[in-house]
Amino acid sequence: MVDIVEAADIETASDSYASRFAGAVGAWFLEVQERATLELLAGCPRSRVLDVGGGHGQLTGALVRAGYDVTVQGSALECGARIEQWVRAGAVRFDVASLLDLPYADCAFDVVLCYRLLPHVARWRALVAELARVARHAVLVDYPERRSANAVTPLLFPLKKRLEGNTRPYRVFRRAELLAAFGAHGFEYAAHRPEFFVPMVVHRKLNAPGLSRAVEAASRALGLTRLFGSPVILKVERRRAGEGG
């Protein structure tokens, strides 16, 4: 049964949402995300991976090619459309289930991913609890960081909406806020990867991937991305028995 209130992944699995990552700039966005994700997963080779709300398919191919055993969860049957090629080939399993009531045993997967979703879920703490419950070793989430251009999101959202058209309201987080939420379920900070210093909407409107790459390379070299980059991919790991909070 679909949780109508918390089914934000239906939108992120749609063709309309995929259009936000079309063209050379969109491919570059996904390249940066993929590289950071595989770096963070390097310590978990050939693991069982659950991609919660992963019907967008942004990481599916990369995970399969890297040898992971991949399951994708979606809130509705249509969330599987963009990953159908991998499901048909038997390379990926797709399950329809509620985001907040995942049909898996505790610690059923080595690693749980959840991208393009957390900022759009009202009961995000309940989602965090489910991600932590089914992860044996680690959870990776991406989120818009408040210590970035997102600090003025409420003021600039109308402009962003006019520029992009198909954007949605979203919540921004501080890393400490998410770490506290995961900490309540026995997970602690492992690593993080800020992706871009310049807001993605600016790169989309510039539509100049060469210039964008150069600007972001300079921002990384200057330490600006590390300090003020967004979105951020955060990796948390389950604390070992006997370790303190």
N, C-alpha and C positions, 0 to 999 in steps of 0.2 A: 504493500500500500504506500502511495506517495505521500510524503509529509508536505502538504501544500504550503505551509508556512516556511519550512526550511528546505527548499529545493532549488537553491540558487544555481546549482550546477546544470540545470536544464538550459539556462541561458548560456553558460560558458561552453556547453557542448554544441551550441547551434552554429549554423553557417554564418549567421550575422556576426556572432562574436569572433569567429575565425577570420572574418574580413579585416579585423583590427590588426591581424598579423600577416596580411597579404603583402606581396611585393618585396623588394630588396630590403627595405627597412624592417619590415615584419620578420623576414627570415633572419636578419641580424639579431633582432630581439630574442628570437627562439634559440639562436646559436649561443648567445651569452648565457641564457637560462640553462641550456643543456650542458654546456661546459662546466658551469658552476655546480650543477647537480651531480654530474658524474665525478667531479672532484670530491664532493662531500660523501659520495657513496663508495669511494675507493677502498675504504676499510671494510666494506661489506660485499665482497665479490660473490656473484652467483647466489644471492640471497632471494628469499621469497619476499616480494614487494607488493604492497597494496596501494593503489593510487585512488584515493578517495575523491570523488567528484572529478575523476580524470577523463571523462568522456570527450574533453577538448582534444585529446590525443597529442598534446604538445610534447610529451616525453615518451610516449608509447614506443615508437620506433627505436629511439635511442636506448631505452631499457632492454628491449628485446635483443638488439644487436650486441649489447654489452653482456648478454647471457643471463639476465635476471629472469626469475620465474614470476610473471606479472599477472596480477588480478586487478581489474578496474571496477570500481563501484560507481553506479549512477542512480539517481533518484527516480528515473523513469526509463522505459524501454528505448525511447528516442535518444537518450544520452549515449547509446552505443553506436550510433550511425557513423561517426567519424573514425571509429576504431574497428569497423566491421572487417576490414581486410585482414587484420591480425587475428581477430576472433575466428573468422572462417578458416584461416590457415592453422588454427590450433596453437598459435603462439601466445595468445592472451585469453584469459577467462574474463567474462563480463557478467557482473551480478547486479540486479536491480534491488535496491534496498533503501531504507531511510538513512539519511546522513547521521541521525542521532540515535539510531538503533541498528548498528551494523551486525549482520548475521554471522559473526565469527566468534570463536572462542577467545578467551584472554590469551594474549601473546601468540596469536595464530600466525603472525607475519614477522619476519626479521626486521623489516623497515616499512614504515607507512609514510606515504607522500600525500600532501594536500595543497595544491596550488590553485591560484585564481579563485579562491572560494572563501577563505576565512573572513575577509572584510565585508562580505555580503550576507553573512549569517548572523541573525539577531542573537540567537542563543549560542554564541561562539564558544563560551566556556563549556557548554555541554558537548559541543563538537570536539573540543580539545580533550575532554574526558574520554570520548570514544576513541579518538586517535591513539591516545596513550594506552587505553585498555588493550587494544588488539596488537600493539607493537611490542615485540620481545626485546628489541635492541635500540632502535632509533626512530625518530619522527622528523620529517622535513616539511616545513610550511613556508610559504612566501607571504609577505605582507607589506603594505605601504607604511613606511617609517615616518613617525611624526617629526623627527629631527631631520627634516628635508623640506623641499618645496611643499610637501603635504601639510606643513604647519598652517598654511593659509588656504587649505582645501575648501572650507565653507565659503570663503570670499570669492574664490576663483572657480568654483564648480560651475556656475552658470556660463562662464566663458568657455570652460572645457567642454561643456555640453554643446555649445554652439559650434565649437571647432570640430568635435568628434562625432556628434550626433547620437551614436549608440552607446555612450557611456552611461553608467549607473551610479547612484550615490553609494558611498562606501565608507567604512570605518577605518581610521588610521590608528596605529598602535605604537607604543614604545616597546622596545625589546624587553625591558624589565617587566612590563605588564604580562607579556606572553610567557616569560620565564617563570613568573610567579604562578601562572595558571598551570603550566606543565609541572612545576615543582610540587604542586599539591597532589600530583599523581605519580610522584617518584621519578621524575625526569629532571635532568640538569643540562646546563649549557654545554655544547660541544664545539660549535663553530657557527660562523655566519658569513654570508657573501652579499654585500650590497651590489646591485647590478648597474645602476646608472646614476650619474650626478645630475645631468640635465633631465627634466621631466620627459617621459616618453611621448606625451602629446606634442612637445616641441619637435622632437625627432621626426614624428609622423608628418607634421606640417612642413618641415624643411624638405623632407623626402630626398635627402642627399646623404646616402649611406657612407660615402667616403668621408665627408665632412663630419658626420656624426661619430664615426669611428675615431677620427683624429681628435675631436673634442673630448670624447670619453677617455681616450688613451692619455691625453694630457691631464685630465681630471684625476685619473688614477695615480699618475706619476706625482702629482702635487698633493696627494692624500685627501682630496676633496670627496672622492667617492667613498672612501673608508669612513669619513666623518659624517657626510650628509647624503649618502647614496640611498636610492629607493627604486623599485621594491627591494626588499631584503629576503634572502633565503636563509632561514634559521634552522639549524640542526640541534636537536636535543637528544640525549641518550639516557637510557634507564640507569638509575643509580644501582650500583652493586649492593648486594646484601651486606649490611653492617656499616655502610658509608653514611655519613651525616647529611643533613639537608643543606 
